[in-house]
Amino acid sequence: PRPGHADLVGVTKYDLVDIRNSIERSSARETAVRVVAGSLAKQLLGQYGVKISSFVESIGGISGSGDLYDRLMKKEVDDLSAFIARTEESELRVTQPALEEPMKERIRQAKKDGDTLGGLFAVVAEGLVPGVGSFVHYDRKLDAAIAQSMMSINAVKAVGIGAGFAVADTPGSEVHDEIIIRNGEIERRTNRAGGIEGGTTNGEDILVRVAMKPIATLMMPLRSVDLASFEEIEARRERSDFTAVPACAVIGESVLAWTLAQFYLDKFGGDSIRESVSNFTSYKENITARLKENFRMKNGN
């Protein structure tokens, strides 16, 4: 069994006599069908004006300056599509062309060393309305569902929404997003919450940062145990990539799309897309008017 893979826990849990059953069923190949399903979810979300994209931030410790994710949290990016267009031209899904060759060289070195590399990628959902998800029930929190879906991707070990882990070391005055009025509508001055407050969308973009560990199959294997002889040996070799961070980013888009599609259908319902979109349009057009009416009534105005 390979350290870091499901080989050993699989045969232990399911009482198997052939480790190949663990190897094959735990393979990331299962995500192929989720990408297909996610592409359909993206088309559905497009009916509500939602667009999902991704980009790679780092591979093997190689990352760039002027971090796009941080700029998105500061709301300094007016047109994300220009950056995403670069990722579609990049073999590694990076937004900075200058990163491409250093990352490739890092991957080539890992290949020579018989090693593997992990990295960070980000997934962004644009065009959301406030009010999708819920703070009332723990199992209806959108951020909880997003975290679960991302963690369900093979080799993902950490998920942060908005500022993520950085909030632990940052004062509240530098974490929470001020609420402002712009063009007659309520907005946030920044987006460190990553578009979700209280398990519910607040109308800003959803920002998700995901950490993928290095692939568990090494050409220079780590120590393991032969289950037949119960003696220590080197772990087995399998055909494997040296990094899969760019591919994982695409999977991340699909699982976010699937999760959001479920929540949008729960919120806006209907027996057809036309009916659901009609419900959505009515809701969206009346958000600000309802707020004003409710609080004027409360104050007797």
N, C-alpha and C positions, 0 to 999 in steps of 0.2 A: 504493500500500500504506500502511496505517495504522501508525504507530509503536506498538510494544507489542502488536501483533496478529500472527497467524500468516500474514498475507497474503504478505509477501515471502519468508519462509523456505519457505513452502509451494510457491510457483511455482518457487523455486530448487531445492529438493530433488526435486520430482516432475516437473520439466521440463514445466510446464504453460504453455499459451498463454492461458488464461482465469483471471484472478485470482479470479473468482467461485467456482471450485472450492475454493480455499483458504478463502475467506470462509465458505462454507456448511458445509464439513466440520469446520472448527475451531470452529464456533459452540457455545455452551453448551447449545443445544437438545438436544445428544446426552445431556445429563445427565437428561433427562426419563425415559428408559427405565431409568436407574439408580435413580431415585427409586421407580419402580414395583417394580423388583427388590428394592430396599432395604426396601420395605414388607412384602414377603413374608419377607425375612430377619428383620425385627423380630418378626413373628408366630412364626417358628421359635424365636428367642431367648427369647421369652416363655415357652416351654415349659421353659426352663432357669432362669427367674426373672430374666432380664436385661431391663433397660429402658433405652432410649436417648432422650435429649432434647438440646435445644440452646437457646442464647440469644445475642443480639447484645450485645457489650460496648461497641463504639464504631462510629461512622460519621463520617468526615471529621474525626476528632480530637475529636469530642464524646463524652465518656464520663462515668460517674457516680462517686460516692464509695461507700465501703463495698463494694468490688468483690466480687461473688459468687464469682468464680473463686478469689480469694485465700482467701475464707472456706471454700470447699470443700477447698482444700489444707490449711487449718488444722483441718479437720473440725469446724467450728463450725455447720454446717447439719444440723439433725436431719431436716427434711422438705423435700427439693428440689422435690417435686411442687407445693407451694404457690407457689413462684417460677415454675415452668414453666407453671402455670395462667395466670399473668399474661402470659406471652409469647404464649399462644394468643389472648388478647384484644387484644394490641398489634399494630398494623400493621407495626411494625419489629422485633418479636420481642425487645423489651427487658423486663427484669424490674422496672425502676424507672419508673413512670408519669411521673415528673418529667422524664425524659430525652426523652420522645416529641416534645414540641413543639420544643425546641432542635434536635433532630436533623432534624425536618421543615423547620425554617427553614433549616438548613444545606443541605439538599437543594434547597430552593426557590432559594436563592442560587446554588448550583452550576448549576441550570437556567438562571437568568438570565445567568450568566457563560458558558454553553456548555461547562461543565466536568463532570467526573465525580468520584465519591468512592469510596474504599475503606473498609475498617474491619476490626475484629476480631470474631470470634465464637467461642464455645466449644461443644464437644460432650461430653456426659457419658454414660458407660455405668455403670449401677448393677447390683448383684446378682451380681457375678462371683465365681467360685471361684478359689482359687490353683491354678496349674499349667497354665494354657492358654498355649501358645507354647513356646519352648525357647531355652536359651542354648547348646545343643550345636552347632547348625548355624546359620550366618549367615542362611540363607534361611527359617528357621522362627522368627525373632524377631518377636514380635507387634508391637512398637513400630515395627520397620522396615516391616512390611506396612501399618500404620496410616498412617505418614508417607507412604508411596508412594500409598496410596489418596486421601489428602487432597490431595497435590500433583498428583494426576491431574485434580482439578477445575479447570476453566477459571478463570484469573485468580488462583488461589491461589499465593502466593509464599513463604510461610513456615509451618512447623508446629512447635509446641512441645508436648511431653507433660509434664504436671505443671508444675514450675517453668520448664521450657523454657530459654530463653536466659538467664534470670536466674541459673542455676547457675554461669555463667562468672565472675560477680563476687561470689559468695557463699561463705563458708567452709563446709567440709564439715559442721561441727557444726550449721550452720543449713540444710543441704540434705537430709541423709539422715534418714529417718523412724525414730524409735526403735521397737523391737519390744516389745510389752507383752502381758500376759494380761488379758483382760476376759471375765467370765462363763465362764471355763474355756476360752476360745478365744484363739488368737494373733491379734493385730491390730497395726496401726501407730498410733502416737500422732498422727501427722500424715500427710498424703498429698501431699508435694511430689514424690514419684516419679510421681504420676499413675496409680497402680495397676499399674505395670509395673516389675519389676526383673529385669535379665538377660534381657530379651526375653520375660519370662513374667509372667502375672498374679500378683499377690500377695494377691488377695482384696479389695483396696480398689477404690473406683470408678476407672474410667479417665477421666482428665481430658485433653482435647485443646484447645489454643488455636490458632486458625488466622487467618492474615493474608491478606486479599483485597486485591489492588491495584485502583485505579480502572479502570473499563471503558475499553478502548482507543479507542472511537469518541467523538470530541469534536465538538460542534456549532461550536466555534471551533477548527478543525483545526490540528495541528502541521505543520511542514514535512516534505515527503516528496519522492519522485521519480516522474515520469511514465515508466514503463518503455518506452513506445513512442517517446517523443522523447528520453529520457534527460536531461530538464531538471528542475530543482527546481520543485516546485509545492506547494500545500496538499494535505494528505491528503484522501481522499474522505470524505463523510458517509454514514452508514448509520443506519437507524432503531435507536435504542438507548435503554436505561435510563440514568438519571443515577447510580443506585447499585443494586447487586444483593446487598448483604450479607445482608439477611434471607432471601432466596431461597437464597443459598449455604449458610446455616446448615442449612436443611432438606436440601439435597444432602449436607452433611457428615454428618448423621444417617444417611442412607441408605448412604453408602459405609462408614461405621464398622460399621453393622449387617451389611452384606455380608461385610466382612472378618472380623468376629467369628463370624458364622455358619459361615464356612469353617473357622476354627480350632476351633470347638466340635465340628463334625462330624468333623474330623480326630482330635480328642482322644477323643470318646465314641462315634464310629462307629455301626454298626448298619444294618440293612436297612429299618428303619421308624422313625418318630418314637418310637413306644412303646419300641422296643428301645434307641434312643439315650438317651431320657430315663431309662430303667431303669439303663443304664450310668452315667449322670451322677449319679443319686440314690445309687447304691451308692458311687461315688467320694466324693461330697460328705459322706455320713454317716460315712465312715471316715477322713477326713483327719487329724483330731487323734489318733484311736486308733492309726493307723498310725505317726505320728510318735513317740508315746509307746512303742509296742511296739518299734520299730526301735532306739531309743536305750537302752531298758532292756536289750534283748538284747545290745547292744554293750557295756554296762557290767556284764553278767552278773547283772542283777537279775531 
